[in-house]
Amino acid sequence: MGYLEIKNITFQYPGATQPALNDCSLSIRQGEFVLLCGASGSGKSTMLKLLKLQLTPAGKQSGDIYLNNEKLTQLSKSISANKIGFVSQNPDSQIVTENTWQELAFGLENLGLDPYEIKSRIAEMVNFLGIQDLLGKPTKILSGGQKQLLNLASVLVMRPDILLLDEPTTELDPIAAQSFIEVLIRLNREMGTTILMSEHSLETIFPSVDKVVLLANGHIVLNEKPVNISDRIKQNQYDLSRFLVSLPSSVQLYHASQVNEDKCPLTVIEGKRFLEQQFRKCAPLPKEIKPTVKDLSKNNYSIELNNCWFRYEKNGKDILAGVTATFKQGEIFSLVGGNGSGKTTLLKAIAGIYNCYHGKITILNHSLKKMRKTIAYLPQEPQMLFIKDTIQEDYQTCLQNQHISEFQQQERIEEITALLGIQDSLLKHPLDLSGGECQRAALGKLLLTDPEILLLDEPTKGIDNYGKKQIIQLLKKLSIQGKTIICVTHDLDFAAESSDRCGLFFENQILTVADPSNFFSRHAFYTTAASRIAREYFPNLVTIDQVSEAYQRWEDETVD
């Protein structure tokens, strides 16, 4: 029996027509690092919550869970709270105090530890994670990524034996996410902490785990070492094409090739070596390929920012300092940058939520105040958009304000839910949705208002890569209709695939604005894994689809 044993677990939420988990069994040895994958709503978050008694959702459950040969339900509350740590996908849902120091001490105080021990543990953890600059700050002013680091530290000071993480890197910028993953690897390798982590962004974590568990429609359909995943996908009875597009770029490239005899590459360096080996076998080298760039030169400006300044407090630090930028109708613009750099602040200023103390924002040649109704804003916490008990009620309330008939309302709701694939979410409470389902439902509510400008803060949060591609197709359709879309995102692959232009926010300004090919091909850190793998041979290609297509074209030409 494994250290953590899940035996024939079935779980169904109240009112649901299908179980979220269906006869799932999984054995995890002590000290293993297990990656839990699957589409939004496949049951990942449900499985993790069932392993933490304090978070067990309401519903009908059968089967058993054992920790070190003892039933989970028979563990004392103190052992369960102390030995099993949980980091959720929504940072705000886990923070309980107003100050970072209080947050770190909260769990230890509840365990009854003396002040000296509490201070000692906090000091050790703060230095281990390198978050000294967060100490003493109000939790309300932290960025999403900073809150997530604080949540991890608050759990780790409890010194758990098992760490459960539900999509923990969603709100971290790429560099911070890399550091976060490195911390988890150190905890696992050096401290022996058993880790079970759900994640959609697999590029960094995939090569470092002991095994990958894939959930689909509540069933475990794969349980394999990372190196075997590509072969198992080819042999599996299920259609795993949805999972394939979420795998690291090197694995997707290998899978798309006609090579079978070599070991599947998992990392960027292994992907580079794989390409080098293939090109060394055959000549000539591939021809240079340049992706097409959308021509926006004839489009009118929809958003203009002229020397905009903003700070939260009168004598505080400027978050926006002389920002000047223009965005055109029909444009998809992605803004990337570090946590806490001011990206969300800029988005809220354009939305009219924050008022700049100096400068001017013009929307479609009119003042921002006059045009606010043409703007729709998707916040980082999409649950904030919902005010009713079900998504359908919320949508109906939204449409009632537009003074259209009930038939037209229903027709509009069916159209939007079909576009986003959320028909099954309509009768659910917003808080019962998975992160990805809630994100799509929130985007649907925005689209009901038919805005001219969409401002999206982390629009792919909690959504698997297959779902992201559907979102990208939708955004491109909207841009063709003349909608202007600005996305603040840490998802560089999404930005590379969806955007007409990208920009880096740094030192209160938007820098290095360019089309995705030029933007990502000239950056070393703010770039895609596909670009890192292939830039020596395909210097202008920055998405894995572009690289795989170019490689297959070269392969076909070489064979011919």
C-alpha positions in Angstrom: 0.0 0.0 0.0 1.2 3.5 -0.9 1.8 6.3 1.6 -1.2 8.0 0.2 -3.8 5.6 -1.2 -7.0 6.5 -3.0 -9.3 3.5 -3.5 -12.3 3.5 -5.8 -13.3 7.1 -5.0 -16.5 8.3 -6.6 -17.9 11.7 -5.8 -20.9 13.6 -7.1 -21.9 17.2 -6.3 -25.5 18.0 -5.2 -27.7 18.5 -8.2 -25.1 17.2 -10.7 -26.2 14.7 -13.3 -22.7 13.1 -13.5 -20.1 12.3 -10.9 -17.0 14.6 -10.8 -14.9 11.6 -10.0 -15.8 8.0 -11.0 -14.1 5.0 -9.4 -10.7 6.6 -9.2 -7.8 4.7 -7.6 -4.3 6.1 -7.1 -1.3 5.0 -5.1 1.4 7.5 -4.1 4.6 6.6 -2.4 6.1 8.8 0.3 8.4 11.4 -1.2 6.8 11.2 -4.7 6.1 14.2 -6.8 2.9 13.6 -8.8 1.5 15.9 -11.5 -2.3 15.8 -11.9 -3.5 16.9 -15.4 -6.7 17.2 -17.3 -9.1 19.6 -18.9 -11.0 22.2 -16.9 -13.7 20.4 -15.0 -12.1 17.0 -15.3 -12.1 16.5 -11.5 -8.6 17.6 -10.5 -9.6 20.2 -7.9 -12.3 17.8 -6.5 -9.7 15.1 -6.0 -7.3 17.5 -4.2 -10.1 18.8 -1.9 -11.1 15.3 -0.9 -7.6 14.8 0.3 -7.9 17.8 2.7 -10.7 17.1 5.2 -11.3 20.7 6.0 -12.0 21.4 2.4 -14.2 18.4 1.5 -17.0 19.7 -0.7 -20.7 18.8 -0.1 -21.8 15.8 -2.1 -22.2 12.1 -2.3 -18.9 10.1 -1.8 -18.0 6.4 -1.9 -14.6 4.7 -1.6 -11.8 5.3 0.8 -8.6 7.4 1.2 -5.7 6.2 3.4 -2.7 8.1 4.7 0.1 5.9 6.0 -2.4 3.0 6.3 -4.9 5.0 8.3 -8.3 6.2 6.9 -8.2 9.9 6.2 -11.6 10.4 7.9 -10.2 8.9 11.2 -7.3 11.3 11.5 -7.5 13.9 14.2 -8.2 17.5 13.1 -4.8 18.7 14.3 -2.9 16.0 12.4 -5.0 16.6 9.2 -4.5 20.4 9.4 -0.8 20.1 10.2 0.4 17.2 8.1 -1.5 17.9 4.9 -0.9 21.4 3.4 -3.1 22.9 0.7 -2.4 25.8 -1.7 -5.5 26.8 -3.7 -5.7 28.2 -7.2 -7.4 31.4 -5.9 -4.9 33.3 -3.7 -7.6 35.5 -2.1 -9.7 32.6 -0.9 -6.9 31.4 1.4 -5.7 34.7 3.0 -7.4 35.3 6.4 -5.5 38.3 7.9 -4.7 41.9 7.0 -0.9 41.7 7.3 1.7 39.3 5.8 3.4 38.7 9.2 0.1 37.8 10.8 -0.7 35.6 7.9 2.5 33.6 8.3 1.9 33.3 12.0 -1.8 32.4 11.9 -1.5 28.6 11.5 1.3 28.3 14.0 -0.6 30.3 16.6 -3.6 27.9 16.1 -1.2 25.0 16.8 -0.3 26.6 20.1 3.4 27.1 19.4 5.3 29.6 21.6 6.2 33.0 20.1 10.0 32.2 19.8 9.3 29.0 17.8 6.8 30.9 15.6 9.3 33.7 14.8 12.1 31.1 14.1 9.9 29.2 11.7 8.8 32.4 9.9 12.4 33.6 9.6 13.5 30.3 8.1 10.7 30.2 5.6 11.0 33.8 4.5 14.7 33.3 3.8 14.1 30.0 2.0 11.5 31.6 -0.3 13.3 34.9 -0.6 10.2 37.0 0.3 11.7 39.3 2.8 10.3 42.4 1.0 6.7 41.2 1.7 7.1 41.2 5.4 4.8 43.7 7.2 2.9 44.7 4.1 -0.9 44.8 4.1 -2.2 41.7 2.2 -4.7 43.7 0.3 -2.0 45.6 -1.7 -0.2 42.4 -2.8 -0.4 41.3 -6.5 -2.0 37.9 -7.3 1.5 36.4 -7.6 2.7 37.8 -4.3 -0.4 36.5 -2.6 0.3 33.0 -3.9 3.9 33.1 -2.6 2.5 34.2 0.7 0.0 31.3 0.7 2.8 28.8 0.0 4.9 30.2 2.8 1.9 30.1 5.2 1.4 26.4 4.5 5.1 25.5 4.6 5.8 27.0 8.0 3.4 24.3 9.3 5.9 21.7 8.0 3.4 19.4 6.2 4.4 15.9 5.1 2.1 16.2 2.1 1.7 19.3 0.0 -1.4 19.6 -2.2 -1.3 22.4 -4.8 -4.2 23.4 -7.1 -2.8 25.2 -10.1 -0.5 27.3 -8.0 1.4 29.1 -10.7 -1.6 30.5 -12.5 -1.1 34.1 -11.3 2.8 34.1 -11.4 4.7 35.7 -14.1 7.0 33.3 -16.1 10.1 34.0 -14.1 8.4 33.9 -10.8 6.6 30.6 -11.8 10.0 29.1 -12.6 11.3 30.1 -9.2 8.1 28.7 -7.6 8.6 25.4 -9.3 12.2 25.2 -8.3 11.2 25.7 -4.6 8.8 22.8 -5.0 11.5 20.6 -6.5 13.8 21.4 -3.6 11.1 20.7 -1.1 10.5 17.3 -2.7 14.2 16.3 -3.3 15.8 17.8 -0.2 13.0 17.6 2.4 11.2 14.5 1.1 7.9 16.3 1.0 5.2 14.3 -0.9 3.6 16.6 -3.5 0.4 16.2 -5.5 0.0 19.1 -7.8 -2.6 20.0 -10.5 -1.4 22.2 -13.3 -2.3 23.3 -16.8 1.0 24.9 -17.6 3.3 21.9 -17.9 6.4 23.3 -19.6 8.5 23.8 -16.5 7.2 21.1 -14.1 6.6 18.2 -16.4 10.2 16.9 -16.6 10.7 17.0 -12.8 7.9 14.9 -11.5 7.9 11.2 -10.8 4.7 10.5 -12.6 1.9 12.1 -14.5 -1.8 11.3 -13.8 -4.4 12.3 -16.4 -8.0 12.8 -15.5 -10.7 12.9 -18.2 -14.4 13.1 -17.3 -13.8 12.0 -13.8 -11.7 8.9 -14.8 -8.0 8.3 -14.4 -6.9 7.5 -18.0 -3.1 7.7 -17.7 -0.7 7.1 -14.8 2.8 7.1 -16.3 6.4 8.4 -16.0 6.8 11.6 -18.1 9.2 10.0 -20.5 6.6 7.4 -21.5 3.7 9.8 -22.0 4.1 10.3 -25.8 4.1 6.6 -26.5 1.1 6.0 -24.2 -0.9 8.7 -26.0 -0.4 6.8 -29.3 -1.4 3.5 -27.7 -4.3 4.7 -25.5 -7.9 3.8 -26.3 -9.1 7.3 -25.5 -8.8 10.3 -27.7 -6.1 12.2 -25.9 -5.6 15.0 -28.5 -7.0 17.5 -26.0 -4.2 16.5 -23.5 -1.5 16.4 -26.2 -1.7 20.2 -26.8 -1.0 20.8 -23.1 2.3 18.9 -23.1 5.7 20.6 -23.2 6.7 21.9 -26.6 9.5 19.4 -26.9 7.1 16.5 -26.4 4.6 18.0 -28.9 7.4 18.4 -31.4 8.5 14.8 -31.0 4.9 13.5 -31.2 4.4 15.5 -34.4 7.5 14.1 -36.0 7.8 10.7 -37.8 10.6 9.7 -35.4 9.9 6.7 -33.2 13.3 5.2 -32.3 14.6 8.1 -30.2 13.9 8.9 -26.6 11.1 11.5 -26.2 12.6 14.9 -25.3 11.1 16.6 -22.2 13.0 19.8 -21.7 14.0 22.7 -23.9 17.6 21.5 -24.1 16.5 18.0 -25.1 14.2 19.5 -27.7 17.1 21.5 -29.1 19.2 18.4 -29.3 16.4 16.4 -30.9 16.1 19.0 -33.7 19.9 19.2 -34.1 20.1 15.4 -34.5 17.3 15.3 -37.1 18.8 18.1 -39.2 22.2 16.5 -39.0 20.9 13.3 -40.5 19.5 15.0 -43.6 20.2 18.0 -45.8 19.4 20.7 -46.7 18.6 22.7 -43.6 15.1 24.2 -43.5 14.2 27.4 -45.3 13.6 30.6 -43.4 9.8 31.0 -42.7 8.2 34.3 -41.6 4.7 34.2 -40.1 2.1 36.5 -41.5 1.5 39.7 -39.6 -2.0 41.3 -39.4 -2.1 44.7 -41.1 -3.6 47.3 -38.8 -2.3 50.4 -40.6 -5.7 51.4 -41.9 -7.6 50.8 -38.6 -8.7 53.7 -36.5 -7.5 54.2 -33.0 -10.0 52.9 -30.3 -7.9 53.6 -27.2 -5.4 56.4 -26.7 -3.4 57.1 -23.5 -1.6 60.4 -23.3 0.9 60.9 -20.4 -1.1 59.0 -17.8 0.0 59.0 -14.2 -1.6 57.0 -11.3 -0.8 56.2 -7.7 -2.9 54.6 -5.0 -2.0 57.1 -2.2 -1.4 60.8 -2.4 2.2 60.5 -1.3 2.7 57.0 -2.5 4.7 55.6 -5.4 3.6 56.1 -8.9 2.3 52.9 -10.5 1.7 54.5 -13.9 4.3 57.1 -14.8 3.6 59.0 -18.0 2.1 56.0 -19.9 1.5 56.9 -23.5 0.1 54.2 -25.9 -2.4 53.6 -28.6 -4.5 50.6 -29.5 -6.4 50.1 -32.8 -9.8 48.8 -33.6 -9.8 45.0 -34.3 -6.5 44.6 -32.4 -5.6 41.9 -29.9 -2.8 43.3 -27.7 -1.1 41.2 -24.9 0.7 42.9 -22.0 3.2 40.8 -20.1 5.5 41.6 -17.2 6.4 40.8 -13.6 4.1 40.4 -10.7 3.2 43.8 -9.2 4.6 45.8 -12.1 1.3 47.6 -12.7 -0.3 45.7 -15.6 -3.7 45.3 -13.8 -3.6 48.9 -12.7 -3.2 50.0 -16.3 -6.1 47.8 -17.3 -8.3 49.2 -14.6 -7.4 52.8 -15.6 -8.5 52.1 -19.1 -11.7 50.6 -17.8 -12.4 53.7 -15.7 -12.2 51.9 -12.4 -9.2 53.9 -11.4 -8.8 57.6 -12.3 -5.4 58.9 -13.4 -4.4 62.1 -11.5 -2.7 63.3 -14.6 -3.0 62.6 -18.3 -5.9 61.7 -20.6 -7.6 58.4 -21.9 -9.6 58.6 -25.0 -12.0 55.9 -26.2 -13.2 56.0 -29.8 -12.4 59.7 -30.0 -14.5 60.5 -27.0 -13.8 60.9 -23.3 -13.5 57.8 -21.2 -16.3 58.9 -18.9 -18.7 59.2 -21.9 -17.7 55.8 -23.4 -17.4 53.5 -20.3 -20.5 51.5 -21.3 -18.6 50.3 -24.4 -16.0 48.7 -22.2 -16.1 45.3 -20.6 -13.6 44.3 -17.9 -12.7 40.7 -16.8 -11.0 40.8 -13.4 -8.4 38.3 -12.1 -11.1 37.0 -9.8 -14.0 36.2 -12.2 -16.3 35.1 -9.3 -16.7 38.9 -8.6 -18.8 39.3 -11.7 -21.6 37.0 -10.5 -24.5 38.1 -8.2 -27.0 35.2 -8.6 -27.2 31.6 -7.5 -26.8 30.2 -11.0 -25.0 31.2 -14.1 -28.3 31.2 -16.0 -30.0 33.6 -13.6 -27.0 35.8 -13.7 -27.1 35.9 -17.5 -30.8 36.6 -17.6 -30.5 39.5 -15.1 -27.7 40.9 -17.3 -29.9 40.7 -20.4 -33.0 42.1 -18.7 -31.2 45.4 -18.4 -30.9 45.4 -22.2 -34.7 45.4 -22.7 -35.0 42.5 -25.1 -37.7 39.8 -25.2 -37.4 36.5 -23.2 -37.0 34.6 -26.5 -34.2 36.9 -27.6 -32.6 36.5 -24.1 -32.6 32.7 -24.4 -31.4 32.8 -27.9 -28.5 35.0 -26.9 -27.6 32.8 -23.9 -27.6 29.7 -26.0 -25.3 31.4 -28.6 -22.8 32.5 -26.0 -22.7 29.3 -24.0 -22.2 27.3 -27.2 -19.3 29.5 -28.2 -17.6 28.9 -24.9 -18.7 25.3 -24.4 -20.3 26.0 -21.0 -23.8 24.7 -21.6 -23.4 22.3 -18.6 -22.5 25.1 -16.3 -25.7 27.2 -16.7 -27.5 25.6 -13.7 -24.5 25.6 -11.4 -23.7 28.1 -8.6 -20.6 30.2 -9.6 -18.7 28.9 -6.6 -19.3 25.3 -7.6 -17.5 25.8 -11.0 -13.9 24.9 -11.5 -11.4 27.7 -12.1 -11.6 27.3 -15.9 -15.3 26.9 -16.0 -15.8 30.1 -14.0 -13.3 31.9 -16.3 -15.3 31.0 -19.4 -18.6 31.8 -17.7 -17.4 35.2 -16.7 -16.2 35.9 -20.3 -19.6 34.8 -21.5 -21.3 37.4 -19.2 -19.1 40.1 -20.7 -19.9 39.1 -24.3 -23.7 39.3 -23.5 -23.2 43.1 -23.3 -21.7 43.2 -26.8 -18.8 45.6 -25.8 -16.6 47.4 -28.3 -13.6 47.0 -26.0 -12.6 43.9 -24.0 -10.1 44.3 -21.2 -9.1 40.8 -20.0 -7.0 40.2 -16.9 -5.5 36.7 -17.0 -8.2 35.3 -19.3 -6.7 31.8 -19.6 -6.4 31.3 -15.8 -7.5 27.8 -15.0 -8.1 26.8 -18.6 -6.2 23.9 -20.3 -4.4 24.5 -23.6 -7.2 22.9 -25.7 -9.7 25.3 -24.0 -7.2 28.2 -24.6 -7.2 27.5 -28.3 -11.0 27.8 -28.3 -10.7 31.1 -26.5 -8.1 32.3 -29.0 -10.4 31.4 -31.9 -13.3 33.3 -30.3 -11.1 36.4 -29.6 -9.9 36.4 -33.2 -13.5 36.3 -34.4 -14.3 39.2 -32.2 -11.3 41.2 -33.5 -12.5 40.6 -37.1 -15.7 42.2 -36.0 -13.7 45.3 -35.0 -13.6 44.7 -31.2 -10.4 45.9 -29.5 -9.0 43.3 -27.0 -6.3 44.0 -24.4 -5.1 41.0 -22.4 -2.9 41.2 -19.3 -1.3 37.7 -19.2 1.5 35.6 -17.8 0.7 32.9 -20.4 3.3 33.6 -23.0 2.2 30.8 -25.3 -1.3 32.3 -25.3 0.1 35.8 -26.1 2.3 34.4 -28.9 -0.6 32.6 -30.5 -3.4 35.1 -30.1 -1.9 38.6 -30.3 -1.4 41.1 -33.1 1.0 43.0 -30.9 2.7 42.3 -27.5 4.3 44.7 -25.0 6.4 44.3 -21.8 5.4 46.5 -18.8 8.4 47.6 -16.8 9.3 50.7 -14.8 5.7 52.0 -15.1 5.8 52.0 -18.9 5.0 49.8 -21.9 8.2 48.7 -23.6 9.4 46.8 -26.7 6.0 46.7 -28.4 6.1 44.4 -31.5 4.2 41.6 -33.3 4.6 38.2 -31.5 7.3 37.0 -33.9 9.6 40.0 -33.3 8.7 40.3 -29.6 9.3 36.7 -28.5 12.2 35.9 -30.9 14.3 38.7 -29.4 13.7 38.0 -25.7 15.6 35.5 -23.7 13.3 35.1 -20.7 10.0 36.6 -21.8 9.7 34.1 -24.6 8.2 30.8 -25.4 9.7 27.3 -25.1 9.0 26.8 -28.8 11.2 29.8 -29.6 14.0 28.7 -27.3 14.0 25.2 -28.9 13.8 26.2 -32.5 15.3 29.7 -32.9 18.6 28.5 -34.4 16.7 26.8 -37.3 13.4 28.7 -37.3 14.3 32.1 -35.9 10.9 33.8 -36.6 8.7 31.0 -35.3 7.5 31.4 -31.7 4.6 28.9 -31.2 4.8 25.1 -31.1 2.2 24.9 -33.9 4.4 27.0 -36.2 7.5 25.0 -35.3 5.8 21.6 -35.7 4.3 22.6 -39.1 7.7 23.9 -40.4 9.5 20.8 -39.2 6.9 18.5 -40.8 7.2 20.5 -44.1 11.0 20.1 -44.0 10.6 16.4 -43.2 8.2 15.9 -46.1 10.5 17.8 -48.5 13.5 15.8 -47.3 11.7 12.4 -47.8 10.6 13.5 -51.3 
